Amino acid sequence: MSEFHEQRLDNGLRVWLEFMPDVSSAAVGFLVRTGARDEPPEQAGVSHFLEHMCFKGTPKRDWRQVTVDFDEMGSTYNAFTSKEKTVYFGWVRAADLERQTELLADMMRSRLPSEEFETERKVILEEIAMSEDQLDRHLYELLHEKIYGEHPLGWPVLGHTRTVSALQRDQMAAYFEERYNPANLVLIVAGNVPPPRAWSVAQEVCGAWTARAPRPPRSRPEIRCGGVASSRLPRFKQQAVALVYPAPSAVDPDDETAEALAAILGGQNSRFFWRIVQAGIAPVASAVRVDYSDNGLMIVYGFCEPPNAERLVDALRREIGDLVERGAEGEELQRVKNRRRTSLATESEAPYYRLMQLAQDLDMFGRPRNVEERLAAVDAVSVAGLQDYLRRWPMNDEHFLVSVGPRAWPSE
């Protein structure tokens, strides 16, 4: 049985441990509570660029040694940046806890080496260029741009070519010093690590860090609930379409109900799969909920041959309308809940997956949730609860229609 422990260092760094005595490994990570929505507009993309630079040289290591030291531990390691956070992690044998934590902590003090800055800028610009070849990325970015407008949630995590090209090292260094400090960092450990051992290594590698002010408060976005946006991209062969509705935030009590609704509509063996994909209307039809700390979106989307765009949108609307009018069936909801239970149960047994869940919980709720609490939320989802959700979060004609592909459809 796992158990949670928390300690706060004198400099303000929070350290959370999930002690899992029945496993033989440990996952360690730093949650940095800053992301794309926290950037100045002229520095869009700096959080993601900075993530790359933290691998490029530290007070103790150059970029080669960083990579070698991860590999010598056999670590499963990486990092990612989202619109609201950045996470660095490594998963190793429990015996290597100290080495893994020290390496990650060293990266949190990156030198941002000047000799690597321009090289890494080219890597980021290439990532942006590669994303231009992904139809789903165009759909995702366009709907965010139109729905969130000038709010920072509206721009891409990678940033824009113009902002990344113009970004200077001293600007990144100032952002780094402000945001990568104990007030915005959480050290997370999940695995077979007794609390005294976790506290000892945390104090040893992070205790000398200097405390600074926390991240500035975030502005709440104004969401455009209705409208049409399209982008004609002749080089693609398929058309991507989406219907977008407001949805609960990550901390809303309707969280699991929203996830169940998306799965019923567009998940595995869903209504879209049987009535749209298997019916030959479109090869892809799905639904996904995107959740942020203060708002969310329900995105219903599909990919099709350009002449079939109207037919696909009609089919998506038909299935949504049927669910709103008739409600969900008990058996289909039970299948969704069973898959969710299995996913949570299997993930709870692996420190790596628990680390990812803890990073999300600590960022959003400020506390971890154990597996039992998460399973209880799944169990509480009901057919009546889904109907009540659709009254509070209606999925009717008031939505945003987004289309990208070779067809200029529909007109804005």
JONORWO-V732115 format. One record per residue. N is the residue number from 1. RES is the residue in one small letter. SS is DSSP state (alpha for helix, beta for strand, coil for the rest). PHI is phi in whole degrees, -180 to 180 (* if undefined). PSI is psi in whole degrees, 0 to 359 (none if undefined). Layout:
# JONORWO-V732115
n=N res=RES ss=SS phi=PHI psi=PSI
n=N res=RES ss=SS phi=PHI psi=PSI
This chain:
# JONORWO-V732115
n=1 res=m ss=coil phi=* psi=126
n=2 res=s ss=coil phi=-81 psi=161
n=3 res=e ss=beta phi=-147 psi=150
n=4 res=f ss=beta phi=-98 psi=146
n=5 res=h ss=beta phi=-141 psi=145
n=6 res=e ss=beta phi=-132 psi=144
n=7 res=q ss=beta phi=-144 psi=149
n=8 res=r ss=beta phi=-121 psi=125
n=9 res=l ss=coil phi=-73 psi=165
n=10 res=d ss=coil phi=-60 psi=330
n=11 res=n ss=coil phi=-82 psi=1
n=12 res=g ss=coil phi=100 psi=353
n=13 res=l ss=coil phi=-65 psi=126
n=14 res=r ss=beta phi=-87 psi=137
n=15 res=v ss=beta phi=-125 psi=121
n=16 res=w ss=beta phi=-117 psi=135
n=17 res=l ss=beta phi=-125 psi=132
n=18 res=e ss=beta phi=-107 psi=106
n=19 res=f ss=beta phi=-80 psi=117
n=20 res=m ss=coil phi=-120 psi=86
n=21 res=p ss=coil phi=-68 psi=345
n=22 res=d ss=coil phi=-94 psi=8
n=23 res=v ss=coil phi=-114 psi=170
n=24 res=s ss=coil phi=-115 psi=10
n=25 res=s ss=beta phi=-127 psi=174
n=26 res=a ss=beta phi=-147 psi=138
n=27 res=a ss=beta phi=-110 psi=135
n=28 res=v ss=beta phi=-126 psi=140
n=29 res=g ss=beta phi=-155 psi=157
n=30 res=f ss=beta phi=-111 psi=122
n=31 res=l ss=beta phi=-91 psi=121
n=32 res=v ss=beta phi=-107 psi=117
n=33 res=r ss=coil phi=-86 psi=63
n=34 res=t ss=coil phi=-155 psi=145
n=35 res=g ss=coil phi=-156 psi=198
n=36 res=a ss=alpha phi=-60 psi=326
n=37 res=r ss=alpha phi=-75 psi=353
n=38 res=d ss=alpha phi=-101 psi=5
n=39 res=e ss=coil phi=-92 psi=148
n=40 res=p ss=coil phi=-64 psi=147
n=41 res=p ss=alpha phi=-58 psi=326
n=42 res=e ss=alpha phi=-75 psi=351
n=43 res=q ss=alpha phi=-117 psi=26
n=44 res=a ss=coil phi=-55 psi=126
n=45 res=g ss=coil phi=102 psi=355
n=46 res=v ss=alpha phi=-66 psi=326
n=47 res=s ss=alpha phi=-63 psi=315
n=48 res=h ss=alpha phi=-69 psi=318
n=49 res=f ss=alpha phi=-59 psi=316
n=50 res=l ss=alpha phi=-62 psi=321
n=51 res=e ss=alpha phi=-54 psi=314
n=52 res=h ss=alpha phi=-62 psi=317
n=53 res=m ss=alpha phi=-68 psi=335
n=54 res=c ss=coil phi=-68 psi=344
n=55 res=f ss=coil phi=-92 psi=357
n=56 res=k ss=coil phi=-100 psi=358
n=57 res=g ss=beta phi=157 psi=134
n=58 res=t ss=coil phi=-126 psi=177
n=59 res=p ss=coil phi=-59 psi=337
n=60 res=k ss=coil phi=-112 psi=345
n=61 res=r ss=coil phi=-142 psi=147
n=62 res=d ss=beta phi=-89 psi=179
n=63 res=w ss=alpha phi=-64 psi=328
n=64 res=r ss=alpha phi=-65 psi=316
n=65 res=q ss=alpha phi=-69 psi=326
n=66 res=v ss=alpha phi=-57 psi=311
n=67 res=t ss=alpha phi=-65 psi=316
n=68 res=v ss=alpha phi=-62 psi=317
n=69 res=d ss=alpha phi=-66 psi=323
n=70 res=f ss=alpha phi=-61 psi=312
n=71 res=d ss=alpha phi=-67 psi=327
n=72 res=e ss=alpha phi=-65 psi=335
n=73 res=m ss=coil phi=-87 psi=352
n=74 res=g ss=coil phi=67 psi=30
n=75 res=s ss=coil phi=-72 psi=141
n=76 res=t ss=beta phi=-93 psi=107
n=77 res=y ss=beta phi=-136 psi=158
n=78 res=n ss=beta phi=179 psi=189
n=79 res=a ss=beta phi=-155 psi=159
n=80 res=f ss=beta phi=-150 psi=154
n=81 res=t ss=beta phi=-122 psi=136
n=82 res=s ss=coil phi=-123 psi=189
n=83 res=k ss=coil phi=-71 psi=342
n=84 res=e ss=coil phi=-126 psi=351
n=85 res=k ss=coil phi=-159 psi=167
n=86 res=t ss=beta phi=-130 psi=138
n=87 res=v ss=beta phi=-132 psi=133
n=88 res=y ss=beta phi=-118 psi=138
n=89 res=f ss=beta phi=-153 psi=160
n=90 res=g ss=beta phi=-150 psi=142
n=91 res=w ss=beta phi=-122 psi=119
n=92 res=v ss=beta phi=-138 psi=177
n=93 res=r ss=beta phi=-63 psi=147
n=94 res=a ss=alpha phi=-57 psi=331
n=95 res=a ss=alpha phi=-64 psi=338
n=96 res=d ss=alpha phi=-99 psi=16
n=97 res=l ss=alpha phi=-54 psi=310
n=98 res=e ss=alpha phi=-61 psi=315
n=99 res=r ss=alpha phi=-63 psi=317
n=100 res=q ss=alpha phi=-68 psi=317
n=101 res=t ss=alpha phi=-64 psi=317
n=102 res=e ss=alpha phi=-62 psi=319
n=103 res=l ss=alpha phi=-65 psi=313
n=104 res=l ss=alpha phi=-65 psi=320
n=105 res=a ss=alpha phi=-64 psi=322
n=106 res=d ss=alpha phi=-61 psi=321
n=107 res=m ss=alpha phi=-66 psi=332
n=108 res=m ss=coil phi=-70 psi=352
n=109 res=r ss=coil phi=-114 psi=33
n=110 res=s ss=coil phi=-48 psi=146
n=111 res=r ss=coil phi=-80 psi=349
n=112 res=l ss=coil phi=46 psi=58
n=113 res=p ss=coil phi=-57 psi=129
n=114 res=s ss=alpha phi=-60 psi=324
n=115 res=e ss=alpha phi=-68 psi=343
n=116 res=e ss=alpha phi=-103 psi=348
n=117 res=f ss=alpha phi=-62 psi=311
n=118 res=e ss=alpha phi=-69 psi=324
n=119 res=t ss=alpha phi=-61 psi=316
n=120 res=e ss=alpha phi=-73 psi=331
n=121 res=r ss=alpha phi=-59 psi=317
n=122 res=k ss=alpha phi=-63 psi=323
n=123 res=v ss=alpha phi=-62 psi=315
n=124 res=i ss=alpha phi=-64 psi=316
n=125 res=l ss=alpha phi=-63 psi=326
n=126 res=e ss=alpha phi=-68 psi=322
n=127 res=e ss=alpha phi=-61 psi=316
n=128 res=i ss=alpha phi=-62 psi=317
n=129 res=a ss=alpha phi=-63 psi=319
n=130 res=m ss=alpha phi=-64 psi=324
n=131 res=s ss=alpha phi=-65 psi=337
n=132 res=e ss=coil phi=-67 psi=343
n=133 res=d ss=coil phi=-94 psi=7
n=134 res=q ss=coil phi=-112 psi=112
n=135 res=l ss=alpha phi=-63 psi=319
n=136 res=d ss=alpha phi=-64 psi=326
n=137 res=r ss=alpha phi=-66 psi=320
n=138 res=h ss=alpha phi=-61 psi=318
n=139 res=l ss=alpha phi=-63 psi=313
n=140 res=y ss=alpha phi=-63 psi=314
n=141 res=e ss=alpha phi=-70 psi=321
n=142 res=l ss=alpha phi=-66 psi=317
n=143 res=l ss=alpha phi=-67 psi=324
n=144 res=h ss=alpha phi=-66 psi=318
n=145 res=e ss=alpha phi=-61 psi=316
n=146 res=k ss=alpha phi=-77 psi=323
n=147 res=i ss=alpha phi=-77 psi=322
n=148 res=y ss=alpha phi=-98 psi=351
n=149 res=g ss=coil phi=60 psi=231
n=150 res=e ss=coil phi=-82 psi=356
n=151 res=h ss=coil phi=-67 psi=145
n=152 res=p ss=alpha phi=-60 psi=341
n=153 res=l ss=alpha phi=-65 psi=345
n=154 res=g ss=alpha phi=-83 psi=348
n=155 res=w ss=coil phi=-105 psi=158
n=156 res=p ss=coil phi=-73 psi=151
n=157 res=v ss=coil phi=-59 psi=322
n=158 res=l ss=coil phi=-69 psi=343
n=159 res=g ss=coil phi=84 psi=187
n=160 res=h ss=coil phi=-109 psi=157
n=161 res=t ss=alpha phi=-55 psi=319
n=162 res=r ss=alpha phi=-68 psi=320
n=163 res=t ss=alpha phi=-75 psi=320
n=164 res=v ss=alpha phi=-68 psi=322
n=165 res=s ss=alpha phi=-65 psi=327
n=166 res=a ss=alpha phi=-90 psi=346
n=167 res=l ss=coil phi=-64 psi=133
n=168 res=q ss=coil phi=-104 psi=153
n=169 res=r ss=alpha phi=-59 psi=320
n=170 res=d ss=alpha phi=-66 psi=330
n=171 res=q ss=alpha phi=-67 psi=316
n=172 res=m ss=alpha phi=-64 psi=319
n=173 res=a ss=alpha phi=-62 psi=321
n=174 res=a ss=alpha phi=-67 psi=317
n=175 res=y ss=alpha phi=-62 psi=316
n=176 res=f ss=alpha phi=-61 psi=312
n=177 res=e ss=alpha phi=-64 psi=322
n=178 res=e ss=alpha phi=-72 psi=318
n=179 res=r ss=alpha phi=-95 psi=325
n=180 res=y ss=coil phi=-89 psi=63
n=181 res=n ss=coil phi=-130 psi=164
n=182 res=p ss=coil phi=-53 psi=333
n=183 res=a ss=coil phi=-67 psi=336
n=184 res=n ss=coil phi=-112 psi=1
n=185 res=l ss=beta phi=-110 psi=147
n=186 res=v ss=beta phi=-132 psi=126
n=187 res=l ss=beta phi=-90 psi=124
n=188 res=i ss=beta phi=-119 psi=133
n=189 res=v ss=beta phi=-129 psi=133
n=190 res=a ss=beta phi=-135 psi=123
n=191 res=g ss=beta phi=148 psi=195
n=192 res=n ss=coil phi=-83 psi=74
n=193 res=v ss=coil phi=-135 psi=108
n=194 res=p ss=coil phi=-62 psi=148
n=195 res=p ss=alpha phi=-52 psi=314
n=196 res=p ss=alpha phi=-58 psi=324
n=197 res=r ss=alpha phi=-68 psi=318
n=198 res=a ss=alpha phi=-64 psi=315
n=199 res=w ss=alpha phi=-64 psi=321
n=200 res=s ss=alpha phi=-63 psi=313
n=201 res=v ss=alpha phi=-69 psi=324
n=202 res=a ss=alpha phi=-62 psi=315
n=203 res=q ss=alpha phi=-65 psi=320
n=204 res=e ss=alpha phi=-65 psi=317
n=205 res=v ss=alpha phi=-97 psi=343
n=206 res=c ss=alpha phi=-123 psi=351
n=207 res=g ss=coil phi=-64 psi=334
n=208 res=a ss=coil phi=-89 psi=359
n=209 res=w ss=coil phi=-65 psi=148
n=210 res=t ss=coil phi=-91 psi=133
n=211 res=a ss=coil phi=-77 psi=142
n=212 res=r ss=coil phi=-139 psi=182
n=213 res=a ss=coil phi=-70 psi=151
n=214 res=p ss=coil phi=-72 psi=170
n=215 res=r ss=coil phi=-56 psi=142
n=216 res=p ss=coil phi=-59 psi=152
n=217 res=p ss=coil phi=-59 psi=149
n=218 res=r ss=coil phi=-90 psi=146
n=219 res=s ss=coil phi=-88 psi=141
n=220 res=r ss=coil phi=-84 psi=133
n=221 res=p ss=coil phi=-77 psi=155
n=222 res=e ss=coil phi=-100 psi=119
n=223 res=i ss=coil phi=-94 psi=129
n=224 res=r ss=coil phi=-79 psi=115
n=225 res=c ss=coil phi=-85 psi=339
n=226 res=g ss=coil phi=-138 psi=149
n=227 res=g ss=beta phi=153 psi=183
n=228 res=v ss=beta phi=-136 psi=138
n=229 res=a ss=beta phi=-141 psi=137
n=230 res=s ss=beta phi=-143 psi=155
n=231 res=s ss=beta phi=-141 psi=120
n=232 res=r ss=beta phi=-86 psi=122
n=233 res=l ss=coil phi=-128 psi=89
n=234 res=p ss=coil phi=-61 psi=337
n=235 res=r ss=coil phi=-74 psi=346
n=236 res=f ss=coil phi=-90 psi=155
n=237 res=k ss=coil phi=-97 psi=335
n=238 res=q ss=beta phi=-107 psi=159
n=239 res=q ss=beta phi=-105 psi=135
n=240 res=a ss=beta phi=-109 psi=132
n=241 res=v ss=beta phi=-130 psi=151
n=242 res=a ss=beta phi=-147 psi=144
n=243 res=l ss=beta phi=-111 psi=125
n=244 res=v ss=beta phi=-120 psi=132
n=245 res=y ss=beta phi=-127 psi=150
n=246 res=p ss=beta phi=-61 psi=148
n=247 res=a ss=beta phi=-147 psi=169
n=248 res=p ss=coil phi=-67 psi=156
n=249 res=s ss=coil phi=-75 psi=176
n=250 res=a ss=coil phi=-66 psi=336
n=251 res=v ss=coil phi=-103 psi=5
n=252 res=d ss=coil phi=-74 psi=144
n=253 res=p ss=coil phi=-59 psi=340
n=254 res=d ss=coil phi=-83 psi=10
n=255 res=d ss=alpha phi=-52 psi=302
n=256 res=e ss=alpha phi=-69 psi=329
n=257 res=t ss=alpha phi=-65 psi=319
n=258 res=a ss=alpha phi=-63 psi=319
n=259 res=e ss=alpha phi=-64 psi=320
n=260 res=a ss=alpha phi=-65 psi=319
n=261 res=l ss=alpha phi=-61 psi=315
n=262 res=a ss=alpha phi=-61 psi=321
n=263 res=a ss=alpha phi=-69 psi=322
n=264 res=i ss=alpha phi=-64 psi=317
n=265 res=l ss=alpha phi=-73 psi=309
n=266 res=g ss=alpha phi=-135 psi=20
n=267 res=g ss=coil phi=-91 psi=203
n=268 res=q ss=coil phi=-66 psi=132
n=269 res=n ss=coil phi=52 psi=41
n=270 res=s ss=coil phi=-90 psi=179
n=271 res=r ss=alpha phi=-62 psi=319
n=272 res=f ss=alpha phi=-64 psi=321
n=273 res=f ss=alpha phi=-62 psi=312
n=274 res=w ss=alpha phi=-78 psi=325
n=275 res=r ss=alpha phi=-103 psi=350
n=276 res=i ss=alpha phi=-120 psi=304
n=277 res=v ss=alpha phi=-68 psi=307
n=278 res=q ss=coil phi=-70 psi=340
n=279 res=a ss=coil phi=-82 psi=356
n=280 res=g ss=coil phi=81 psi=14
n=281 res=i ss=coil phi=-77 psi=321
n=282 res=a ss=coil phi=-158 psi=148
n=283 res=p ss=coil phi=-76 psi=340
n=284 res=v ss=beta phi=-137 psi=129
n=285 res=a ss=beta phi=-151 psi=125
n=286 res=s ss=beta phi=-152 psi=177
n=287 res=a ss=beta phi=-144 psi=141
n=288 res=v ss=beta phi=-145 psi=141
n=289 res=r ss=beta phi=-100 psi=127
n=290 res=v ss=beta phi=-104 psi=122
n=291 res=d ss=beta phi=-121 psi=134
n=292 res=y ss=coil phi=-117 psi=179
n=293 res=s ss=coil phi=-68 psi=337
n=294 res=d ss=coil phi=-132 psi=7
n=295 res=n ss=coil phi=-169 psi=174
n=296 res=g ss=beta phi=-157 psi=168
n=297 res=l ss=beta phi=-133 psi=144
n=298 res=m ss=beta phi=-106 psi=116
n=299 res=i ss=beta phi=-111 psi=117
n=300 res=v ss=beta phi=-107 psi=122
n=301 res=y ss=beta phi=-146 psi=169
n=302 res=g ss=beta phi=-164 psi=166
n=303 res=f ss=beta phi=-125 psi=139
n=304 res=c ss=beta phi=-156 psi=174
n=305 res=e ss=beta phi=-65 psi=139
n=306 res=p ss=alpha phi=-51 psi=319
n=307 res=p ss=alpha phi=-66 psi=343
n=308 res=n ss=alpha phi=-94 psi=10
n=309 res=a ss=alpha phi=-60 psi=314
n=310 res=e ss=alpha phi=-62 psi=318
n=311 res=r ss=alpha phi=-64 psi=320
n=312 res=l ss=alpha phi=-66 psi=315
n=313 res=v ss=alpha phi=-62 psi=319
n=314 res=d ss=alpha phi=-60 psi=318
n=315 res=a ss=alpha phi=-66 psi=318
n=316 res=l ss=alpha phi=-61 psi=314
n=317 res=r ss=alpha phi=-64 psi=322
n=318 res=r ss=alpha phi=-63 psi=315
n=319 res=e ss=alpha phi=-69 psi=323
n=320 res=i ss=alpha phi=-64 psi=314
n=321 res=g ss=alpha phi=-60 psi=321
n=322 res=d ss=alpha phi=-64 psi=319
n=323 res=l ss=alpha phi=-67 psi=320
n=324 res=v ss=alpha phi=-64 psi=317
n=325 res=e ss=alpha phi=-76 psi=315
n=326 res=r ss=alpha phi=-99 psi=341
n=327 res=g ss=coil phi=82 psi=175
n=328 res=a ss=coil phi=-84 psi=154
n=329 res=e ss=coil phi=-89 psi=144
n=330 res=g ss=alpha phi=-57 psi=320
n=331 res=e ss=alpha phi=-67 psi=319
n=332 res=e ss=alpha phi=-69 psi=324
n=333 res=l ss=alpha phi=-66 psi=320
n=334 res=q ss=alpha phi=-63 psi=320
n=335 res=r ss=alpha phi=-63 psi=317
n=336 res=v ss=alpha phi=-62 psi=316
n=337 res=k ss=alpha phi=-66 psi=323
n=338 res=n ss=alpha phi=-65 psi=318
n=339 res=r ss=alpha phi=-64 psi=320
n=340 res=r ss=alpha phi=-66 psi=318
n=341 res=r ss=alpha phi=-61 psi=315
n=342 res=t ss=alpha phi=-62 psi=318
n=343 res=s ss=alpha phi=-61 psi=314
n=344 res=l ss=alpha phi=-66 psi=321
n=345 res=a ss=alpha phi=-66 psi=315
n=346 res=t ss=alpha phi=-70 psi=322
n=347 res=e ss=alpha phi=-67 psi=330
n=348 res=s ss=coil phi=-68 psi=344
n=349 res=e ss=coil phi=-91 psi=354
n=350 res=a ss=coil phi=-119 psi=121
n=351 res=p ss=alpha phi=-54 psi=324
n=352 res=y ss=alpha phi=-60 psi=311
n=353 res=y ss=alpha phi=-70 psi=325
n=354 res=r ss=alpha phi=-65 psi=323
n=355 res=l ss=alpha phi=-58 psi=316
n=356 res=m ss=alpha phi=-65 psi=319
n=357 res=q ss=alpha phi=-66 psi=320
n=358 res=l ss=alpha phi=-66 psi=319
n=359 res=a ss=alpha phi=-58 psi=317
n=360 res=q ss=alpha phi=-66 psi=313
n=361 res=d ss=alpha phi=-64 psi=315
n=362 res=l ss=alpha phi=-67 psi=326
n=363 res=d ss=alpha phi=-71 psi=317
n=364 res=m ss=alpha phi=-86 psi=313
n=365 res=f ss=coil phi=-100 psi=342
n=366 res=g ss=coil phi=79 psi=7
n=367 res=r ss=coil phi=-154 psi=157
n=368 res=p ss=coil phi=-84 psi=156
n=369 res=r ss=coil phi=-115 psi=134
n=370 res=n ss=coil phi=-82 psi=171
n=371 res=v ss=alpha phi=-63 psi=322
n=372 res=e ss=alpha phi=-62 psi=319
n=373 res=e ss=alpha phi=-65 psi=318
n=374 res=r ss=alpha phi=-67 psi=319
n=375 res=l ss=alpha phi=-66 psi=323
n=376 res=a ss=alpha phi=-63 psi=323
n=377 res=a ss=alpha phi=-66 psi=323
n=378 res=v ss=alpha phi=-66 psi=315
n=379 res=d ss=alpha phi=-61 psi=331
n=380 res=a ss=coil phi=-76 psi=346
n=381 res=v ss=coil phi=-70 psi=133
n=382 res=s ss=coil phi=-138 psi=166
n=383 res=v ss=alpha phi=-60 psi=316
n=384 res=a ss=alpha phi=-64 psi=322
n=385 res=g ss=alpha phi=-65 psi=325
n=386 res=l ss=alpha phi=-65 psi=318
n=387 res=q ss=alpha phi=-64 psi=319
n=388 res=d ss=alpha phi=-65 psi=321
n=389 res=y ss=alpha phi=-59 psi=315
n=390 res=l ss=alpha phi=-69 psi=342
n=391 res=r ss=alpha phi=-79 psi=324
n=392 res=r ss=alpha phi=-82 psi=328
n=393 res=w ss=coil phi=-126 psi=72
n=394 res=p ss=coil phi=-63 psi=141
n=395 res=m ss=coil phi=-117 psi=77
n=396 res=n ss=coil phi=-119 psi=217
n=397 res=d ss=coil phi=-73 psi=346
n=398 res=e ss=coil phi=-86 psi=92
n=399 res=h ss=coil phi=-151 psi=173
n=400 res=f ss=beta phi=-106 psi=125
n=401 res=l ss=beta phi=-100 psi=124
n=402 res=v ss=beta phi=-124 psi=138
n=403 res=s ss=beta phi=-143 psi=132
n=404 res=v ss=beta phi=-136 psi=144
n=405 res=g ss=beta phi=150 psi=193
n=406 res=p ss=coil phi=-71 psi=344
n=407 res=r ss=coil phi=-94 psi=134
n=408 res=a ss=coil phi=-82 psi=74
n=409 res=w ss=coil phi=-142 psi=142
n=410 res=p ss=coil phi=-80 psi=173
n=411 res=s ss=coil phi=-74 psi=142
n=412 res=e ss=coil phi=-72 psi=none
